[in-house]
Amino acid sequence: LKQSLACRYTSPLFRHLQRIISVARGFGIISKMSVQAERSLRELRLNTLAGSICTATSVALTNPLDTLRVRWQISGNNVSSQGLIRFGTRIIRTEGLFQGLWFPGCAIHMAAVSVSSGIRLGFYPAIRDILAAGETKNAVHMGSAGFIAGAIGFWLANPLFQAKIRVQASMANGSAKPLGASTSLRNTLKSEGILGLYRGSGILMARGALLSSGAQLGYDYVKTLVLKKELISDGPALHFISSISSAILAVTFCTPADLVLTKYQSAASLGIRYNGVADCIKQTIASDGIVGLYKGWVPLFARVGPLFVINMPMYEQCRRLLGLSYMK
């Protein structure tokens, strides 16, 4: 072994590598690379933290709209035919605003978005710049980076999102008290095993990737275009305008996947059985038509619109507070 190691470390190739490293050190190249890598990792960590903080805060404020969306999407045609506003009013009148819409799934929802959107927002600039490879960023780089970051973040957060949906869906069964998040996770582990925690993860990844793609494309593209034409300086006003565009594209991209995800993940708690995601899509189209896949666009936009208007400007300010610049 000693002989083998001695041969390896005295070989011409190894000596050549040593010379390269010595020259690189002499010119400070390795030192500069280490500093740059450390700076990049620090920015990645702080950017992810900024994404988690702002999104969890936004969700805490808008959870009633999310609960209303979930309950609306899984309601039968007889119930949903009465109209969204009347549907929400009836819930508030019979169950109360906080017990019926605000509290169900709020804590687990905050935990879920801290993971998913922390990664979605935190990793987006790095992935976008890698895809751009030194070129000027364009819509393809923005949309693709948002798609990749969203897919990773939402897949990792799938168990938390599943628990959140089941907690909110339990209210539709007339339960006096919603199912607890920890109880939902334990029940899933007990009845379906670890794989059960990732039930519907494919559709959640698709939904998250599409939402993220639309959101980042809408926000980054509008912001970049406005700055390029020097219409508004980089600040809260521009962040507000860009966030509206972000919300519109995010909802339009992801509503079909969002509907299927809600129906599929809440099926067990409602006593409905689907033979996979494809069967869920098939049954939805059979009963409601293709347009049925966009059921919930309005309540989803009603929730995502305020969420993005709060979230993206807050994200930019969180970056500043953590010592970073506005997102470039």
Secondary structure per residue as TSV (DSSP state, phi and psi in degrees):
chain	resnum	aa	ss	phi	psi
A	1	L	-	360.0	-45.3
A	2	K	H	-59.8	-42.1
A	3	Q	H	-62.4	-40.3
A	4	S	H	-64.4	-44.0
A	5	L	H	-65.1	-40.9
A	6	A	H	-61.8	-42.5
A	7	C	H	-63.3	-40.0
A	8	R	H	-64.9	-44.6
A	9	Y	H	-81.5	-7.8
A	10	T	T	-111.5	7.1
A	11	S	S	-70.0	155.1
A	12	P	H	-57.8	-37.6
A	13	L	H	-63.7	-45.3
A	14	F	H	-65.0	-41.7
A	15	R	H	-63.4	-36.4
A	16	H	H	-65.4	-42.0
A	17	L	H	-63.9	-38.9
A	18	Q	H	-61.8	-41.1
A	19	R	H	-63.5	-42.7
A	20	I	H	-60.8	-45.6
A	21	I	H	-62.7	-41.3
A	22	S	H	-63.0	-43.8
A	23	V	H	-63.6	-42.8
A	24	A	H	-61.8	-40.7
A	25	R	H	-66.3	-38.6
A	26	G	H	-62.0	-37.2
A	27	F	T	-87.9	-2.1
A	28	G	T	77.1	15.9
A	29	I	H	-67.0	-47.0
A	30	I	H	-63.1	-41.5
A	31	S	H	-60.7	-44.5
A	32	K	H	-64.5	-39.8
A	33	M	H	-64.5	-40.2
A	34	S	H	-64.6	-43.4
A	35	V	H	-63.8	-42.9
A	36	Q	H	-64.8	-42.1
A	37	A	H	-64.2	-41.9
A	38	E	H	-64.1	-40.2
A	39	R	H	-64.8	-41.1
A	40	S	H	-65.0	-42.4
A	41	L	H	-65.7	-39.4
A	42	R	H	-62.7	-44.3
A	43	E	H	-64.2	-38.1
A	44	L	H	-63.2	-44.1
A	45	R	H	-64.4	-46.6
A	46	L	H	-68.4	-36.3
A	47	N	H	-66.4	-39.5
A	48	T	H	-65.5	-41.0
A	49	L	H	-62.7	-42.8
A	50	A	H	-60.8	-42.6
A	51	G	H	-63.3	-40.8
A	52	S	H	-66.6	-46.4
A	53	I	H	-62.2	-50.9
A	54	C	H	-68.4	-37.3
A	55	T	H	-72.9	-40.4
A	56	A	H	-62.5	-40.4
A	57	T	H	-65.1	-43.4
A	58	S	H	-62.5	-41.7
A	59	V	H	-64.4	-38.8
A	60	A	H	-59.4	-32.4
A	61	L	H	-82.8	-27.9
A	62	T	H	-112.7	9.6
A	63	N	H	-57.4	-34.0
A	64	P	H	-56.6	-39.1
A	65	L	H	-68.5	-34.3
A	66	D	H	-69.4	-41.9
A	67	T	H	-63.0	-42.0
A	68	L	H	-60.9	-41.9
A	69	R	H	-61.0	-47.1
A	70	V	H	-62.3	-47.1
A	71	R	H	-66.8	-33.3
A	72	W	H	-67.8	-42.4
A	73	Q	H	-68.4	-31.1
A	74	I	H	-96.7	-0.4
A	75	S	S	-74.1	153.7
A	76	G	-	-73.3	168.1
A	77	N	H	-61.7	-34.1
A	78	N	H	-64.1	-37.1
A	79	V	H	-77.0	-46.9
A	80	S	H	-69.9	-19.2
A	81	S	T	-68.8	-16.7
A	82	Q	T	-74.7	-10.7
A	83	G	-	100.4	147.7
A	84	L	H	-64.3	-45.2
A	85	I	H	-64.2	-44.2
A	86	R	H	-66.1	-36.7
A	87	F	H	-61.6	-47.8
A	88	G	H	-65.7	-39.5
A	89	T	H	-62.5	-39.8
A	90	R	H	-64.4	-39.4
A	91	I	H	-63.1	-45.7
A	92	I	H	-63.7	-39.8
A	93	R	H	-68.2	-39.6
A	94	T	H	-90.3	-29.7
A	95	E	H	-117.6	-17.1
A	96	G	-	92.4	150.9
A	97	L	H	-63.0	-47.4
A	98	F	I	-74.9	-47.8
A	99	Q	I	-71.9	-33.7
A	100	G	I	-85.9	-34.2
A	101	L	I	-126.9	-35.3
A	102	W	I	-83.9	-49.5
A	103	F	S	-75.3	-36.6
A	104	P	T	-56.5	116.2
A	105	G	T	75.2	7.0
A	106	C	H	-65.6	-49.0
A	107	A	H	-64.3	-45.6
A	108	I	H	-69.1	-31.3
A	109	H	H	-65.0	-42.5
A	110	M	H	-62.3	-40.9
A	111	A	H	-65.2	-41.1
A	112	A	H	-63.9	-45.1
A	113	V	H	-75.2	-23.2
A	114	S	H	-62.0	-36.1
A	115	V	H	-78.6	-55.1
A	116	S	H	-66.2	-49.6
A	117	S	H	-81.3	-22.5
A	118	G	H	-59.8	-44.1
A	119	I	H	-74.5	-42.0
A	120	R	H	-58.4	-47.2
A	121	L	H	-84.0	-37.0
A	122	G	H	-67.9	-39.6
A	123	F	S	-92.1	-12.8
A	124	Y	H	-56.2	-53.2
A	125	P	H	-59.3	-38.3
A	126	A	H	-66.7	-44.3
A	127	I	H	-66.1	-41.8
A	128	R	H	-60.2	-43.9
A	129	D	H	-68.8	-33.5
A	130	I	H	-65.1	-44.1
A	131	L	H	-66.1	-35.5
A	132	A	H	-69.8	-27.6
A	133	A	T	51.7	45.2
A	134	G	T	88.2	-11.2
A	135	E	S	-83.8	170.9
A	136	T	-	-68.5	131.3
A	137	K	-	-64.6	145.0
A	138	N	-	-135.3	-176.5
A	139	A	H	-60.7	-35.8
A	140	V	H	-65.2	-45.2
A	141	H	H	-61.1	-42.9
A	142	M	H	-65.9	-51.3
A	143	G	H	-63.3	-41.7
A	144	S	H	-68.0	-42.3
A	145	A	H	-64.0	-41.9
A	146	G	H	-62.5	-39.5
A	147	F	H	-63.2	-47.5
A	148	I	H	-65.6	-49.1
A	149	A	H	-62.7	-40.0
A	150	G	H	-65.8	-41.4
A	151	A	H	-61.2	-44.6
A	152	I	H	-65.0	-49.8
A	153	G	H	-62.4	-44.9
A	154	F	H	-73.5	-31.0
A	155	W	H	-65.3	-43.7
A	156	L	H	-64.1	-32.4
A	157	A	T	-91.7	5.3
A	158	N	H	-53.5	-46.8
A	159	P	H	-58.4	-36.1
A	160	L	H	-72.8	-41.5
A	161	F	H	-66.1	-38.6
A	162	Q	H	-61.8	-44.5
A	163	A	H	-62.7	-39.9
A	164	K	H	-61.5	-46.4
A	165	I	H	-65.0	-40.4
A	166	R	H	-68.4	-34.6
A	167	V	H	-63.8	-45.8
A	168	Q	H	-69.7	-37.4
A	169	A	H	-68.9	-28.3
A	170	S	H	-61.9	-25.1
A	171	M	G	-69.0	-26.5
A	172	A	G	-71.6	-17.1
A	173	N	G	-85.7	4.9
A	174	G	T	81.7	19.0
A	175	S	-	-67.1	135.3
A	176	A	S	-67.8	-32.1
A	177	K	S	-129.7	129.6
A	178	P	-	-66.0	153.0
A	179	L	-	-61.7	134.1
A	180	G	-	-74.8	152.4
A	181	A	H	-63.4	-44.8
A	182	S	H	-65.8	-36.9
A	183	T	H	-65.0	-41.4
A	184	S	H	-61.6	-43.8
A	185	L	H	-65.3	-42.0
A	186	R	H	-64.6	-43.2
A	187	N	H	-62.3	-39.7
A	188	T	H	-65.5	-45.0
A	189	L	H	-61.6	-40.6
A	190	K	H	-70.0	-42.8
A	191	S	H	-90.8	-29.1
A	192	E	H	-122.7	-7.3
A	193	G	H	77.0	-176.3
A	194	I	H	-61.3	-36.8
A	195	L	H	-63.0	-27.0
A	196	G	H	-64.6	-27.4
A	197	L	T	-66.3	-21.7
A	198	Y	T	-108.0	22.5
A	199	R	T	-60.3	127.0
A	200	G	T	76.0	13.5
A	201	S	H	-64.5	-30.8
A	202	G	H	-63.3	-46.3
A	203	I	H	-71.7	-31.9
A	204	L	H	-66.6	-40.8
A	205	M	H	-60.7	-44.0
A	206	A	H	-63.2	-45.4
A	207	R	H	-62.8	-47.1
A	208	G	H	-65.6	-40.2
A	209	A	H	-66.1	-42.1
A	210	L	H	-68.4	-42.7
A	211	L	H	-60.6	-46.8
A	212	S	H	-65.2	-40.1
A	213	S	H	-61.8	-49.0
A	214	G	H	-64.4	-41.2
A	215	A	H	-65.0	-48.9
A	216	Q	H	-70.4	-37.6
A	217	L	H	-62.8	-48.5
A	218	G	H	-61.9	-41.9
A	219	Y	H	-75.4	-54.2
A	220	D	H	-67.4	-39.1
A	221	Y	H	-66.4	-47.8
A	222	V	H	-64.3	-43.2
A	223	K	H	-62.8	-45.5
A	224	T	H	-63.5	-42.3
A	225	L	H	-63.8	-45.3
A	226	V	H	-63.9	-42.9
A	227	L	H	-65.8	-37.8
A	228	K	H	-64.1	-39.6
A	229	K	T	-85.6	-1.4
A	230	E	T	55.7	41.8
A	231	L	S	-81.1	-39.8
A	232	I	S	-141.3	144.9
A	233	S	-	-76.0	160.6
A	234	D	S	-69.5	111.9
A	235	G	S	-174.9	-173.0
A	236	P	H	-53.8	-38.8
A	237	A	H	-62.6	-45.6
A	238	L	H	-66.9	-38.9
A	239	H	H	-62.8	-38.4
A	240	F	H	-64.7	-48.2
A	241	I	H	-62.0	-45.1
A	242	S	H	-64.9	-33.7
A	243	S	H	-68.2	-30.7
A	244	I	H	-67.2	-46.2
A	245	S	H	-60.0	-40.3
A	246	S	H	-60.3	-44.9
A	247	A	H	-65.1	-42.9
A	248	I	H	-62.0	-47.8
A	249	L	H	-69.0	-39.2
A	250	A	H	-60.4	-47.0
A	251	V	H	-67.1	-42.8
A	252	T	H	-64.3	-38.7
A	253	F	H	-68.0	-37.7
A	254	C	H	-110.5	-4.9
A	255	T	H	-56.6	-46.5
A	256	P	H	-59.1	-44.2
A	257	A	H	-67.6	-34.3
A	258	D	H	-65.2	-42.6
A	259	L	H	-62.8	-48.2
A	260	V	H	-63.6	-40.8
A	261	L	H	-59.8	-47.0
A	262	T	H	-61.9	-46.9
A	263	K	H	-65.4	-41.8
A	264	Y	H	-69.9	-44.4
A	265	Q	H	-76.0	-24.8
A	266	S	H	-92.3	-2.5
A	267	A	H	-58.6	-43.5
A	268	A	H	-61.9	-42.3
A	269	S	H	-74.0	-16.6
A	270	L	H	-102.7	1.5
A	271	G	T	74.8	21.6
A	272	I	-	-103.5	143.4
A	273	R	-	-121.7	126.9
A	274	Y	-	-117.4	140.8
A	275	N	S	-89.0	61.5
A	276	G	S	98.3	172.4
A	277	V	H	-64.8	-39.9
A	278	A	H	-60.2	-39.3
A	279	D	H	-67.2	-36.7
A	280	C	H	-62.1	-44.1
A	281	I	H	-63.7	-43.1
A	282	K	H	-61.7	-45.8
A	283	Q	H	-67.0	-36.0
A	284	T	H	-64.9	-45.2
A	285	I	H	-67.3	-38.1
A	286	A	H	-63.0	-37.1
A	287	S	H	-89.9	-31.9
A	288	D	H	-121.4	-8.0
A	289	G	-	82.1	175.8
A	290	I	G	-59.9	-38.2
A	291	V	G	-61.0	-25.9
A	292	G	G	-62.0	-23.1
A	293	L	G	-68.5	-17.8
A	294	Y	G	-102.1	13.6
A	295	K	T	-65.1	128.4
A	296	G	T	101.5	1.4
A	297	W	H	-61.1	-45.0
A	298	V	H	-64.1	-52.1
A	299	P	H	-65.1	-31.7
A	300	L	H	-66.9	-42.5
A	301	F	H	-68.2	-35.7
A	302	A	H	-61.2	-31.1
A	303	R	H	-86.9	-47.4
A	304	V	H	-69.5	-34.5
A	305	G	H	-56.2	-60.0
A	306	P	H	-60.0	-36.4
A	307	L	H	-61.7	-45.6
A	308	F	H	-72.1	-36.2
A	309	V	H	-64.5	-33.4
A	310	I	H	-81.4	-43.7
A	311	N	H	-69.5	-50.9
A	312	M	H	-68.5	-45.0
A	313	P	H	-61.7	-36.7
A	314	M	H	-66.1	-38.1
A	315	Y	H	-60.7	-44.6
A	316	E	H	-62.8	-40.6
A	317	Q	H	-70.3	-35.6
A	318	C	H	-62.4	-39.7
A	319	R	H	-58.6	-44.8
A	320	R	H	-63.6	-43.3
A	321	L	H	-64.6	-29.9
A	322	L	T	-87.1	3.9
A	323	G	T	95.1	10.1
A	324	L	-	-102.6	165.8
A	325	S	-	-86.6	174.1
A	326	Y	S	-59.9	151.4
A	327	M	-	-60.7	129.3
A	328	K	-	-96.8	360.0
